[in-house]
């Protein structure tokens, strides 16, 4: 790797990229602020938010209520919609000037795109799709926890010499904190100076698909290979419990269910009150997506399935034999 723009001796503070859409901060940004505030408190570091858009200054107040000490606000019509070139130019310029120690972004489509471009421009590393963040004892280095090699390995990654230490975190990994309106952030307006080449791409239309948000679900009924593509009973059970249906990557790749239902390292990290997982073996790349659930009930025909190691309650039986009477029993109870 090339020499970084600056080293550890010049770096200070923790930054969070404040992704916004439709006049609101994205949920993942609020989640990151809660974790970043925790990390900042450990080291008495200043917590900074970076907010780009057009007419978004009011959102800086929301960031302040969630623990940010200051917010850099860059407003310009060219920044109304996310585009890689102008956003990367503005943010990279801020980082090069102010030299943060840690920079966190959400692992959303836009966040991932921006993080990758920034890592190249800033000549630093990037730990992607983290499932946890911590500071190393003694050094204060950022430790990013990720799963790899098909979910069989849990790795901790750190960036010792290059700055900023960058990481992206999937939505739902951390819980957003409650806002405290008494908290105020200082707002620093940023002069936006773009180059002609930053405007070569024009956004003609932005389509946001409306789908389920599993990171907010209180009850999830998830299915895997053991469903053999039949999610009908899972859907019925989820509806009875006022919940949502989730799935493993295998089920999604097979086309049995939409990708917006995927849970795990390559899907969503969830934190429901109840997760009922059906026909799922329990590989790490899935379980990281439900490890924050309050209660996990596993149903699997294999009594040696790894999923039982992660469950509060387990039923070693065919999921269809279990779900059908369970659905019938709930229907009878709700009819009374």
C-alpha positions in Angstrom: 0.0 0.0 0.0 1.2 3.5 -0.8 2.2 5.9 1.9 -0.9 7.3 3.7 -1.8 11.0 3.6 -1.1 11.2 7.3 -0.1 8.9 10.1 -1.3 8.0 13.6 0.6 10.8 15.2 -1.5 13.4 13.4 -4.8 11.8 13.7 -7.5 12.6 16.2 -11.2 12.2 16.7 -13.9 9.9 15.5 -16.0 10.7 12.4 -19.4 9.3 11.2 -20.7 9.7 7.7 -24.3 10.9 8.2 -26.3 9.4 5.3 -29.6 11.0 4.7 -32.6 10.4 2.5 -35.9 12.2 2.1 -35.1 14.8 4.8 -34.2 12.2 7.4 -31.0 10.6 8.7 -30.8 7.0 7.7 -31.3 4.5 10.6 -27.8 3.1 10.1 -26.3 6.5 10.8 -28.1 6.8 14.1 -26.9 3.3 15.0 -23.4 4.3 14.1 -23.6 7.4 16.2 -24.6 5.4 19.3 -21.6 3.1 18.9 -19.3 6.0 18.0 -20.3 7.9 21.0 -19.5 4.9 23.1 -16.0 4.6 21.5 -15.4 8.4 21.8 -16.3 8.3 25.5 -13.7 5.6 26.1 -10.9 7.9 24.9 -12.4 11.4 25.4 -12.3 11.8 21.7 -14.4 14.4 19.8 -17.2 12.9 17.8 -17.8 14.5 14.4 -20.6 14.0 11.8 -20.2 14.6 8.1 -23.5 15.7 6.4 -23.8 16.3 2.6 -26.8 17.2 0.6 -28.9 20.3 -0.4 -31.0 21.9 2.3 -30.0 19.4 5.0 -28.6 21.7 7.7 -31.6 21.0 10.0 -30.5 17.4 10.2 -27.4 18.5 12.0 -29.6 19.2 15.0 -30.8 15.6 15.0 -27.2 14.4 14.9 -26.4 16.6 17.9 -29.2 15.1 19.9 -27.6 11.7 19.2 -24.3 12.7 20.7 -22.2 14.4 18.0 -20.0 17.2 19.2 -19.7 19.0 15.8 -21.1 18.5 12.3 -19.5 19.5 9.0 -22.4 20.4 6.7 -21.8 20.6 2.9 -24.8 21.9 1.0 -25.0 22.4 -2.8 -27.5 21.6 -5.5 -24.9 19.2 -7.0 -25.1 17.2 -3.7 -28.9 16.8 -3.7 -28.6 13.2 -4.9 -25.8 10.9 -4.0 -23.2 10.6 -6.8 -19.7 9.1 -6.2 -17.5 11.8 -7.7 -18.8 15.0 -6.0 -19.4 13.2 -2.6 -15.9 11.6 -2.6 -14.3 15.0 -3.5 -16.0 16.8 -0.7 -15.5 14.2 2.0 -11.9 13.4 1.0 -11.0 17.0 1.2 -12.5 17.3 4.7 -10.6 14.2 5.9 -7.3 15.4 4.4 -7.7 18.7 6.1 -8.9 17.7 9.6 -7.2 14.2 9.8 -9.7 12.0 11.8 -8.4 8.9 13.5 -11.5 6.8 12.8 -14.1 7.2 10.1 -17.3 5.0 10.1 -19.9 4.6 7.4 -23.0 2.5 7.0 -22.7 -0.6 4.7 -25.5 0.7 2.5 -25.3 0.8 -1.3 -24.2 4.5 -1.1 -22.1 4.1 2.0 -20.2 1.2 0.5 -19.6 3.0 -2.8 -18.3 6.1 -1.0 -16.1 4.1 1.5 -14.4 2.3 -1.3 -13.6 5.4 -3.3 -12.4 7.2 -0.1 -10.1 4.4 0.9 -8.3 4.7 -2.5 -8.1 8.5 -2.4 -6.9 8.6 1.2 -4.5 5.7 0.7 -5.8 3.8 3.7 -7.4 0.5 4.5 -11.1 -0.3 4.8 -12.7 -3.0 7.0 -16.0 -3.8 5.3 -19.3 -5.1 6.7 -18.3 -5.2 10.3 -20.4 -7.1 12.8 -18.8 -5.4 15.8 -16.4 -2.5 16.6 -14.1 -2.1 19.6 -10.9 -0.3 20.7 -7.8 -2.4 21.4 -6.6 -2.3 25.0 -3.3 -0.4 25.3 -3.2 1.0 21.7 -6.7 2.4 21.1 -6.7 0.9 17.6 -10.0 0.3 16.0 -10.9 -3.4 15.9 -13.3 -4.4 13.2 -15.0 -7.9 13.6 -16.0 -9.6 10.3 -16.9 -13.1 9.2 -15.1 -14.7 6.2 -14.5 -17.8 4.2 -18.1 -18.7 3.8 -18.8 -17.8 7.4 -16.4 -20.3 8.9 -14.0 -17.8 10.4 -14.5 -14.8 12.7 -11.7 -12.3 12.1 -10.6 -9.2 13.8 -9.0 -6.6 11.6 -7.0 -3.5 12.5 -5.1 -0.8 10.6 -2.0 0.0 12.5 -0.2 2.7 10.4 -2.7 4.2 7.9 -5.3 6.8 8.7 -8.1 7.2 9.0 -9.1 3.8 10.3 -12.1 3.2 8.1 -14.9 0.7 8.6 -18.4 0.1 7.2 -21.1 -1.5 9.4 -24.3 -3.2 8.2 -27.6 -1.7 9.2 -29.0 -3.3 12.4 -25.7 -4.3 14.0 -26.0 -1.7 16.7 -29.0 -0.2 18.4 -29.7 3.5 17.9 -29.7 5.5 21.0 -32.5 7.7 22.3 -32.1 11.4 21.3 -31.4 13.9 23.9 -32.6 17.3 22.8 -30.4 19.0 25.4 -27.3 18.0 23.5 -26.2 20.5 20.9 -23.6 20.2 18.2 -21.5 22.9 16.7 -22.2 23.3 13.0 -19.4 24.0 10.6 -20.4 25.0 7.1 -18.2 23.6 4.3 -17.4 25.5 1.2 -18.2 23.2 -1.7 -15.8 23.4 -4.6 -16.3 20.8 -7.3 -14.4 20.1 -10.5 -16.1 19.9 -13.9 -15.5 16.2 -14.1 -17.5 15.7 -10.9 -20.7 16.5 -12.9 -20.2 14.1 -15.7 -22.8 11.7 -14.3 -26.4 13.0 -14.2 -29.0 11.3 -12.0 -32.1 11.0 -14.2 -34.2 9.1 -11.7 -33.8 7.5 -8.3 -36.1 4.6 -7.5 -36.3 3.4 -3.9 -37.9 0.0 -3.7 -40.4 -0.3 -0.8 -39.7 -3.5 1.1 -39.6 -5.0 4.6 -37.0 -3.6 7.0 -35.9 -6.6 8.9 -33.7 -4.5 11.1 -36.8 -3.0 12.7 -38.8 -6.3 13.0 -39.9 -7.4 16.5 -40.6 -11.0 15.4 -38.9 -12.8 12.6 -39.6 -16.3 11.2 -36.6 -17.3 9.1 -36.2 -20.2 6.8 -33.3 -22.0 5.2 -32.4 -25.0 3.0 -34.7 -27.2 5.1 -37.8 -25.4 3.8 -37.1 -26.9 0.4 -38.5 -23.7 -1.1 -41.9 -23.9 0.7 -42.2 -20.7 2.9 -46.0 -20.9 3.1 -46.2 -22.0 6.8 -43.4 -19.6 7.8 -45.4 -16.8 6.2 -48.6 -17.8 7.9 -46.8 -18.0 11.3 -45.2 -14.6 10.8 -48.5 -13.1 10.0 -50.1 -14.5 13.1 -47.3 -13.2 15.2 -47.4 -9.8 13.5 -43.8 -10.5 12.3 -41.8 -10.7 9.1 -40.3 -13.6 7.2 -36.5 -13.8 6.8 -34.2 -16.2 5.1 -30.7 -17.5 4.7 -28.5 -16.7 1.7 -29.1 -20.2 0.3 -32.8 -19.6 0.2 -32.4 -16.3 -1.5 -29.8 -17.6 -4.0 -32.2 -20.4 -4.9 -34.9 -17.8 -5.7 -37.3 -19.0 -3.1 -37.6 -15.6 -1.5 -36.5 -12.0 -2.2 -33.1 -10.6 -1.3 -34.6 -8.0 1.0 -35.4 -10.9 3.3 -31.8 -12.1 3.6 -30.3 -12.3 7.1 -26.6 -12.6 8.1 -23.2 -11.4 7.0 -24.3 -10.7 3.4 -27.8 -9.7 4.4 -29.3 -7.9 7.4 -28.3 -7.9 11.1 -31.5 -8.1 13.1 -32.4 -7.7 16.8 -36.0 -8.9 17.2 -37.6 -9.8 20.5 -38.2 -13.3 19.0 -36.5 -15.2 16.1 -37.9 -18.5 15.0 -35.4 -20.1 12.7 -36.6 -23.1 10.6 -34.5 -25.5 8.6 -31.3 -23.5 9.1 -28.0 -25.3 9.9 -26.5 -22.5 11.9 -23.4 -21.4 9.9 -21.7 -18.3 11.3 -22.5 -16.1 8.3 -26.2 -16.5 9.2 -26.1 -16.5 13.0 -24.3 -13.1 13.1 -27.6 -11.8 11.8 -29.7 -13.0 14.7 -27.2 -13.0 17.6 -28.8 -9.8 19.0 -32.3 -11.4 19.2 -33.7 -11.6 22.7 -35.0 -15.1 22.2 -34.1 -17.6 19.5 -36.2 -20.8 18.8 -34.6 -23.2 16.4 -36.4 -26.0 14.5 -34.2 -28.5 12.7 -34.5 -32.2 11.9 -30.8 -32.7 12.7 -30.3 -32.9 16.4 -26.6 -32.1 15.9 -27.2 -29.0 13.9 -25.0 -26.1 14.9 -28.0 -23.8 15.2 -29.0 -25.3 18.5 -25.8 -23.9 20.0 -27.1 -20.4 19.3 -30.7 -21.0 20.3 -32.5 -20.5 23.6 -35.0 -23.2 22.7 -34.6 -26.0 20.2 -36.9 -28.5 18.5 -35.3 -31.4 16.8 -37.9 -32.4 14.3 -39.1 -31.8 10.8 -40.1 -28.1 10.5 -43.4 -28.9 8.7 -44.5 -31.3 11.4 -43.8 -28.6 14.0 -45.2 -25.5 12.3 -48.5 -26.9 11.1 -49.9 -27.7 14.6 -48.2 -24.6 16.0 -50.1 -22.4 13.4 -53.3 -24.2 14.2 -52.9 -23.8 17.9 -52.2 -20.0 17.6 -55.3 -19.6 15.3 -57.5 -21.3 17.9 -56.1 -19.2 20.7 -56.6 -16.0 18.8 -60.2 -17.0 17.8 -61.2 -17.2 21.5 
